[in-house]
Amino acid sequence: MASTANPSRADFEALLNEQLGGAGEDGFEGRVVKGTVTAIENGFAMVDVGLKSEGRIALREFARGEDDHGLSVGDEVEVFVDRVENADGEAMLSRDRARREAAWDKLESEFGEGKRVEGRIFGRVKGGFTVDLDGAVAFLPGSQVDIRPVRDVGPLMDMAQPFQILKMDRRRGNIVVSRRAVLEETRAEQRSELIDKLAEGQVIDGVVKNITDYGAFVDLGGIDGLLHVTDMSYKRVNHPSEVVEIGQSVTVQIVRINQDTQRISLGMKQLESDPWDGVAAKYPVGAKLSGTVTNITEYGAFVELEPGIEGLVHVSEMSWTKKNVHPGKIVSTSQEVDVIVLEVDSDKRRISLGLKQAQQNPWEAFAEKHPVGSTVEGEVKNATEFGLFIGLDGDVDGMVHMSDIAWGISGEDALALHRKGEQVQAVVLDVDVDKERISLGMKQLEKGAPAAGGTASTSGLKRGDVVTVTVLEVRDGGLEVQVGDDGATGFIKRSDLGRDRDEQRPDRFQAGAKVDAMVTGFDRSKKPNFSIKARQIAEEKQAVEQYGSSDSGASLGDILGEALKGKQ
């Protein structure tokens, strides 16, 4: 009977082994066991777990406040046995460790199943926050708090909310959780539900949430859609902020829904009438219109004819005279200009415009103002190996070929007489409007020169004629001569002054002297070329033919001598 009222040590060990599976008292350590609250005093709860002595646990481990522990004597609680007996003979017990161990068991199970867990953010640490997962402490990185950066985490503190476990290591006691993953998953679920309710072509109201350089994001009631800048209006929009602002309510049409990426494209211009309808009839080819320059590129300028309708003036159609220059040097943004419609492609929504066609062709204007034969004046703008370019009225250039610069000297020598920037006079020889060319002559203005038309006093002269000419001027290159007193002027080159080298010296002649010369041809302006040498050769040939058939036995010298006597 005594054994029933006062159990022996053997009975106690049997009971202990039964509870611990034969592990003995040492088997308690490091385990969570059930105990009974035997007393509550001085901020501690005395708990009997069946060991030699009871253990004390601070009431704060059972609740956040000592006055709110919720314990009563006789309550059964789970505790963690840290040590069976300390120096004072008491069992070392912990309610927090018990809760943590139980929490770890639960968390490991939920982590393996991919479930969300509930917790409370209760502290801030470097790089993030601490989260209480019902006894286990987890780390919440700052980047995992929300989908977007959160400036104030205060409203989220100490509030029960779901988290997703990203990583956990029980041996090291590490748990990493994410609130953002839960929000993204929830948002994706909501997004899928909303997308299922939307359809392409549907008109819906939304609120502008954010603006970027390429468009605006519109909140459609829990899901965002992109309103691209090109779908805001038919007219040119340089930046989305010109059309919408954050917080503005807008009516949009769903243009496209990508089920794979769940992206929604929106449009506003689709709710307007298309200005390109009937554009070919409205803007026929050849029509002259007024427009505003909206954009300038390297290849041309865009001109707005009406809101939503723009045409391109290609750089080649911008100016008659300014070639290979940037369009920005011809027109400026916002400038009002007149243009001509060159081509309309309604399918491709393109209109080709011409700026220069709206102005008179400067070569036509020049030809009307300065007909062939008229005298013009201009500045030498450039000298090339074949002539001079002269700046003329209407911002056009005329060219004086090297052969039309001066009489009696080579073209190279004539070019050397003039320099860039020099003011000169010239005669209009020809105007080719189609090829945009103007031919000029400077030597035609010299004294005695024939008219530009080439029909002056050259009439009656023909190649091979021998005429008497008067020396007008002696030059190094030859003689400037004139037929009669008011006849055509011409030139005898130095090499044509005689057959012998001694006779080819211009200084043998004086102004006013008269000489016989043969017409050897005409230049482009119908001005005759003369030659004394050609006349001499022709006379010699004639003398040989006349006297060469006689039987007098005379020598060639005698024959030529007789012939020359007859000419004197």
Secondary structure as GFF3:
##gff-version 3
##sequence-region A 1 568
A	DSSP	alpha_helix	2	5	.	.	.	ID=ss1
A	DSSP	alpha_helix	9	20	.	.	.	ID=ss2
A	DSSP	three_ten_helix	25	28	.	.	.	ID=ss3
A	DSSP	beta_strand	31	41	.	.	.	ID=ss4
A	DSSP	beta_strand	44	48	.	.	.	ID=ss5
A	DSSP	beta_strand	55	58	.	.	.	ID=ss6
A	DSSP	three_ten_helix	59	61	.	.	.	ID=ss7
A	DSSP	three_ten_helix	66	68	.	.	.	ID=ss8
A	DSSP	beta_strand	76	83	.	.	.	ID=ss9
A	DSSP	beta_strand	91	94	.	.	.	ID=ss10
A	DSSP	alpha_helix	95	113	.	.	.	ID=ss11
A	DSSP	beta_strand	116	125	.	.	.	ID=ss12
A	DSSP	beta_strand	128	133	.	.	.	ID=ss13
A	DSSP	beta_strand	136	141	.	.	.	ID=ss14
A	DSSP	three_ten_helix	142	144	.	.	.	ID=ss15
A	DSSP	three_ten_helix	154	156	.	.	.	ID=ss16
A	DSSP	beta_strand	161	169	.	.	.	ID=ss17
A	DSSP	beta_strand	174	178	.	.	.	ID=ss18
A	DSSP	alpha_helix	180	197	.	.	.	ID=ss19
A	DSSP	beta_strand	203	211	.	.	.	ID=ss20
A	DSSP	beta_strand	215	219	.	.	.	ID=ss21
A	DSSP	beta_strand	224	228	.	.	.	ID=ss22
A	DSSP	three_ten_helix	229	231	.	.	.	ID=ss23
A	DSSP	three_ten_helix	240	242	.	.	.	ID=ss24
A	DSSP	beta_strand	249	258	.	.	.	ID=ss25
A	DSSP	beta_strand	263	267	.	.	.	ID=ss26
A	DSSP	three_ten_helix	269	271	.	.	.	ID=ss27
A	DSSP	alpha_helix	279	282	.	.	.	ID=ss28
A	DSSP	beta_strand	288	297	.	.	.	ID=ss29
A	DSSP	beta_strand	300	306	.	.	.	ID=ss30
A	DSSP	beta_strand	309	314	.	.	.	ID=ss31
A	DSSP	three_ten_helix	315	317	.	.	.	ID=ss32
A	DSSP	three_ten_helix	327	329	.	.	.	ID=ss33
A	DSSP	beta_strand	336	345	.	.	.	ID=ss34
A	DSSP	beta_strand	350	354	.	.	.	ID=ss35
A	DSSP	three_ten_helix	356	358	.	.	.	ID=ss36
A	DSSP	alpha_helix	362	369	.	.	.	ID=ss37
A	DSSP	beta_strand	375	384	.	.	.	ID=ss38
A	DSSP	beta_strand	387	392	.	.	.	ID=ss39
A	DSSP	beta_strand	396	401	.	.	.	ID=ss40
A	DSSP	three_ten_helix	402	404	.	.	.	ID=ss41
A	DSSP	alpha_helix	411	416	.	.	.	ID=ss42
A	DSSP	beta_strand	423	432	.	.	.	ID=ss43
A	DSSP	beta_strand	437	441	.	.	.	ID=ss44
A	DSSP	three_ten_helix	443	445	.	.	.	ID=ss45
A	DSSP	beta_strand	466	475	.	.	.	ID=ss46
A	DSSP	beta_strand	478	483	.	.	.	ID=ss47
A	DSSP	beta_strand	489	493	.	.	.	ID=ss48
A	DSSP	three_ten_helix	494	496	.	.	.	ID=ss49
A	DSSP	three_ten_helix	501	504	.	.	.	ID=ss50
A	DSSP	three_ten_helix	506	508	.	.	.	ID=ss51
A	DSSP	beta_strand	514	522	.	.	.	ID=ss52
A	DSSP	beta_strand	528	531	.	.	.	ID=ss53
A	DSSP	alpha_helix	532	547	.	.	.	ID=ss54
A	DSSP	alpha_helix	556	567	.	.	.	ID=ss55
###
